[in-house]
Amino acid sequence: MNDVAKHQSGRKIIKVALVGQPNVGKSALINSIGNARLKVGNFSGVTVKKEVVRFVRGDYEFKITDLPGSYSLTDYTIEERVTKKYLDEDEYDLILNVVDSTNIERNLYLTTELLALNKKIVIALNMTDEAVNEGVHINEQQLSKILGARCVKTSALKKTGIDELIDAIIETYNSKLPDLHLQFSEPFEEEIANIVDFLQAKKFQCKISLKALAIKLLREDRQAYQRFHEEPIWIELLPIINKAYQHLYLHYGTKDLEDIFNDEKNAVAKGAVAETVVFEKDNRLSLTDKIDALLMHQVVGLPIFLFMMWGLFQLTFDIGSIPMDWIDAFFVALIDGTKNFLGHTELASVIADGAIAGVGAVVLFLPNIIILFFGIALLETTGYMSRVAFLLDGFFHKFGLHGKSFIPLVTGFGCSVPAYMASRTLKNDRDRLLTLFIIGFMSCGARLPIYVLFVGAFFAEHHAGNILFLIYISGALLGILAAKILKMTVFKGKDEPFVMEMPKYRLPSFKLIWHTVSGQALMYLKKAGTFILMASVLVWFASNYPKQPELEQAYQIKIEQAADDAQAKALSNELALSKLENSYLGMIGHASEPFFAPLGYDWRMAVALETGLAAKEVVVATLGVLYGLGDDITEQHTGLIEKIRENISLPAGISFIVFVMIYLPCLAASMVFMREAGGWKYLGYLFIFTTVTAWLLSFAAFHITRMLV
């Protein structure tokens, strides 16, 4: 490791590995320290990959790697494997271990494992304000002496102890590696000493302390054993380790080394807490207990959750519709202004009818996206989402799903990409694959503009929020039914038990919510300004070429001979439609029309669905380009919603919503699914499964609606 790494500016670089159990406020703490943009959620599995934050303080540049929340350094879960691999193999200067002060004994289990690594370590006793309110008082100086690592009280929410924590990191970075203070029971320490004495006698050299190496050997650490197999002293060392195992097995009455070491961790944690922590007795119910009595109630808990989701979708439509008129008017004026400035040229058409119309059709729904993400982020940061996972566990198991599946599924309402990644929290491969296959039934934020467009076209405004809620709930229920079918046919097997931490309720940090929502909104706008812009231009090109000079000339003669303006307008619209049908886009649409015709779709709707395989936002942009051509915009025809209402029947609109609800997610999400599932064949299975399901249910929706209206 390079302890004197320097930036080009001359600053020393301190590489910090940020480690902690789930829900201890790691990401929130780093947001407070470095004003970073890490997503923070109050359930395990949010940070499923390494996040890196950089910031400068004085003569030092900090490079902090936020590792996934892990209960221990084992290979049991993906998070633990990522964290363990980084701590064992990557280069860093010290470990910053974040501990929940309100539950310090349980958190010190991980701390004991980190101390065994014999690295420089600083311990942040986070949530100190909550601990004091709950009558938990920690003597951090005494705890520092016992653990042999600097302990600092902090509060990420109130930003207290931040400067002291940074000073402790710098001080630890500049100091020598202390001796390992970790003390186990007498039998364990005796066997550690035997191994250390042998290695010292052999003058064995190692980057970590010999005691830390001995602990790794006694824990059957795979990497340690692989290294020693290549050493000549292995033959002499092996009998000593075997003798140590026999002693430990006899003393503890078990041959399960994980249980033995867990007992040792518990003893160390209990001893440290007994020496340094004072608990004030308080028999009153905590605020969390009082809230849970209502929200976790067996009878009313689930209806309360459904009511909250209903309210969120009501707000999404009602409040989101207010700025839509302003955005729509802005883009209409921009299109008209562009055409007036550039004249009726090909350049004006590609910019106005292609780029601006396509991007505008997507940006129009930005307010709805922001409200939806705000609501989900609010529920995450308060700790409520974990409660819902417990509430739904029994219900989920009836359909073959694991309770923890709720986390990636509800994340899917925001975006399928992090939802697929969040499925890593499921330890059982069968449960994880099953969850991956039904995440697409949870309508992501990119589908919201399509729903808002069609709901606004076919339903009264005072019913729109209810219809939107019904669409989302219907998708979720279809996903659960699909899970049941898959569980009975493809993913057979016994259910895993549901074990998950229940975090305390916390007031939402609006700074963290702002970071989450603004990050999602910026990603949405970035996609609109890059990928969707390019797609809109391509759709415009495909809808305007090849040119039809003979057709245009024939219609121009008819228009000139028209009896009145009304007939001339009708001929102009007929010309535009003929040109569109004979364009490249029209050829693609007509080629696939037989597949979609039983669902009530015309070729333009077919094309929109096909472009949606790249990104669901492109569906709205494509409809904006296709249905915007050849129509005069007057006071009776304001915007794309009116055009959808005029050109698409209600049964076809309902069928279209159902198809969008189910079929394959966007290209980016599909690639992440392939990576998480384990190969291209699973993506092929997903494509067949979602396409067949979407077609059958859309067919049923079209014909049932047609019979009812």
Rosetta blueprint (number, residue, H / E / L):
1 M L
2 N L
3 D L
4 V L
5 A L
6 K E
7 H L
8 Q L
9 S L
10 G L
11 R L
12 K E
13 I E
14 I E
15 K E
16 V E
17 A E
18 L E
19 V E
20 G E
21 Q L
22 P L
23 N L
24 V L
25 G L
26 K H
27 S H
28 A H
29 L H
30 I H
31 N H
32 S H
33 I H
34 G H
35 N L
36 A L
37 R L
38 L L
39 K L
40 V L
41 G L
42 N L
43 F L
44 S L
45 G L
46 V L
47 T L
48 V L
49 K L
50 K L
51 E E
52 V E
53 V E
54 R E
55 F E
56 V E
57 R E
58 G L
59 D L
60 Y E
61 E E
62 F E
63 K E
64 I E
65 T E
66 D E
67 L L
68 P L
69 G L
70 S L
71 Y L
72 S L
73 L L
74 T L
75 D L
76 Y L
77 T L
78 I H
79 E H
80 E H
81 R H
82 V H
83 T H
84 K H
85 K H
86 Y H
87 L H
88 D H
89 E H
90 D L
91 E L
92 Y L
93 D L
94 L E
95 I E
96 L E
97 N E
98 V E
99 V E
100 D E
101 S H
102 T H
103 N H
104 I H
105 E H
106 R H
107 N H
108 L H
109 Y H
110 L H
111 T H
112 T H
113 E H
114 L H
115 L H
116 A H
117 L L
118 N L
119 K L
120 K L
121 I E
122 V E
123 I E
124 A E
125 L E
126 N E
127 M L
128 T H
129 D H
130 E H
131 A H
132 V H
133 N H
134 E L
135 G L
136 V E
137 H E
138 I E
139 N L
140 E H
141 Q H
142 Q H
143 L H
144 S H
145 K H
146 I H
147 L H
148 G L
149 A L
150 R E
151 C E
152 V E
153 K E
154 T L
155 S E
156 A L
157 L L
158 K L
159 K L
160 T E
161 G L
162 I H
163 D H
164 E H
165 L H
166 I H
167 D H
168 A H
169 I H
170 I H
171 E H
172 T H
173 Y H
174 N H
175 S L
176 K L
177 L L
178 P L
179 D L
180 L L
181 H L
182 L L
183 Q L
184 F L
185 S L
186 E H
187 P H
188 F H
189 E H
190 E H
191 E H
192 I H
193 A H
194 N H
195 I H
196 V H
197 D H
198 F H
199 L H
200 Q H
201 A H
202 K L
203 K L
204 F L
205 Q L
206 C L
207 K L
208 I L
209 S L
210 L H
211 K H
212 A H
213 L H
214 A H
215 I H
216 K H
217 L H
218 L H
219 R L
220 E L
221 D L
222 R H
223 Q H
224 A H
225 Y H
226 Q H
227 R H
228 F H
229 H L
230 E L
231 E L
232 P L
233 I L
234 W H
235 I H
236 E H
237 L H
238 L H
239 P H
240 I H
241 I H
242 N H
243 K H
244 A H
245 Y H
246 Q H
247 H H
248 L H
249 Y H
250 L H
251 H H
252 Y H
253 G L
254 T L
255 K L
256 D L
257 L H
258 E H
259 D H
260 I H
261 F H
262 N H
263 D H
264 E H
265 K H
266 N H
267 A H
268 V H
269 A H
270 K H
271 G H
272 A H
273 V H
274 A H
275 E H
276 T H
277 V E
278 V E
279 F E
280 E L
281 K L
282 D L
283 N L
284 R L
285 L L
286 S L
287 L H
288 T H
289 D H
290 K H
291 I H
292 D H
293 A H
294 L H
295 L H
296 M L
297 H L
298 Q L
299 V L
300 V L
301 G H
302 L H
303 P H
304 I H
305 F H
306 L H
307 F H
308 M H
309 M H
310 W H
311 G H
312 L H
313 F H
314 Q H
315 L H
316 T H
317 F H
318 D H
319 I L
320 G L
321 S H
322 I H
323 P H
324 M H
325 D H
326 W H
327 I H
328 D H
329 A H
330 F H
331 F H
332 V H
333 A H
334 L H
335 I H
336 D H
337 G H
338 T H
339 K H
340 N H
341 F H
342 L H
343 G L
344 H L
345 T L
346 E H
347 L H
348 A H
349 S H
350 V H
351 I H
352 A H
353 D H
354 G H
355 A H
356 I H
357 A H
358 G H
359 V H
360 G H
361 A H
362 V H
363 V H
364 L L
365 F L
366 L H
367 P H
368 N H
369 I H
370 I H
371 I H
372 L H
373 F H
374 F H
375 G H
376 I H
377 A H
378 L H
379 L H
380 E H
381 T H
382 T H
383 G L
384 Y H
385 M H
386 S H
387 R H
388 V H
389 A H
390 F H
391 L H
392 L H
393 D H
394 G H
395 F H
396 F H
397 H H
398 K H
399 F L
400 G L
401 L L
402 H L
403 G H
404 K H
405 S H
406 F H
407 I H
408 P H
409 L H
410 V H
411 T H
412 G L
413 F L
414 G L
415 C L
416 S H
417 V H
418 P H
419 A H
420 Y H
421 M H
422 A H
423 S H
424 R H
425 T H
426 L L
427 K L
428 N L
429 D H
430 R H
431 D H
432 R H
433 L H
434 L H
435 T H
436 L H
437 F H
438 I H
439 I H
440 G H
441 F H
442 M L
443 S L
444 C L
445 G H
446 A H
447 R H
448 L H
449 P H
450 I H
451 Y H
452 V H
453 L H
454 F H
455 V H
456 G H
457 A H
458 F H
459 F L
460 A L
461 E H
462 H H
463 H H
464 A H
465 G H
466 N H
467 I H
468 L H
469 F H
470 L H
471 I H
472 Y H
473 I H
474 S H
475 G H
476 A H
477 L H
478 L H
479 G H
480 I H
481 L H
482 A H
483 A H
484 K H
485 I H
486 L H
487 K H
488 M H
489 T H
490 V L
491 F L
492 K L
493 G L
494 K L
495 D L
496 E L
497 P L
498 F L
499 V L
500 M L
501 E L
502 M L
503 P L
504 K L
505 Y L
506 R L
507 L L
508 P L
509 S L
510 F H
511 K H
512 L H
513 I H
514 W H
515 H H
516 T H
517 V H
518 S H
519 G H
520 Q H
521 A H
522 L H
523 M H
524 Y H
525 L H
526 K H
527 K H
528 A H
529 G H
530 T L
531 F H
532 I H
533 L H
534 M H
535 A H
536 S H
537 V H
538 L H
539 V H
540 W H
541 F H
542 A H
543 S H
544 N H
545 Y L
546 P L
547 K L
548 Q L
549 P H
550 E H
551 L H
552 E H
553 Q H
554 A H
555 Y H
556 Q H
557 I H
558 K H
559 I H
560 E H
561 Q L
562 A L
563 A L
564 D L
565 D H
566 A H
567 Q H
568 A H
569 K H
570 A H
571 L H
572 S H
573 N H
574 E H
575 L H
576 A H
577 L H
578 S H
579 K H
580 L H
581 E H
582 N L
583 S L
584 Y H
585 L H
586 G H
587 M H
588 I H
589 G H
590 H H
591 A H
592 S H
593 E H
594 P H
595 F H
596 F H
597 A H
598 P H
599 L H
600 G L
601 Y L
602 D L
603 W H
604 R H
605 M H
606 A H
607 V H
608 A H
609 L H
610 E H
611 T H
612 G L
613 L L
614 A L
615 A L
616 K L
617 E H
618 V H
619 V H
620 V H
621 A H
622 T H
623 L H
624 G H
625 V H
626 L H
627 Y H
628 G H
629 L L
630 G L
631 D L
632 D L
633 I L
634 T L
635 E L
636 Q L
637 H L
638 T L
639 G L
640 L H
641 I H
642 E H
643 K H
644 I H
645 R H
646 E H
647 N H
648 I L
649 S L
650 L H
651 P H
652 A H
653 G H
654 I H
655 S H
656 F H
657 I H
658 V H
659 F H
660 V H
661 M H
662 I H
663 Y L
664 L L
665 P L
666 C L
667 L H
668 A H
669 A H
670 S H
671 M H
672 V H
673 F H
674 M H
675 R H
676 E H
677 A H
678 G L
679 G L
680 W H
681 K H
682 Y H
683 L H
684 G H
685 Y H
686 L H
687 F H
688 I H
689 F H
690 T H
691 T H
692 V H
693 T H
694 A H
695 W H
696 L H
697 L H
698 S H
699 F H
700 A H
701 A H
702 F H
703 H H
704 I H
705 T H
706 R H
707 M H
708 L H
709 V L
